Amino acid sequence: MEKSSAVIKTDTAENWAKAINYTPDKFTIIVYEFEHDVPKIKIGDGIHKLSELPFLYSKEVVAETLVL
């Protein structure tokens, strides 16, 4: 198994939107600065551009987990 370490990068959503050609390395954790107290996080896979990666934790996910 390949060993790796995680890198955490954080910035505003506005600045991440400008990084149109940025492809995060595998296991790079991208944190969008908190907007309305809700974190938005993506994890790089070394293949897809940042804009193509799904959010792992977002307002929509929080809302879905609160519905009983």
Secondary structure, 3 states (H helix, E strand, C coil): CCCCCCEEEEECHHHHHHCCCCCCCCCEEEEEEEECCEEEEEECCCCCCHHHCCCCECHHHHHHHHCC
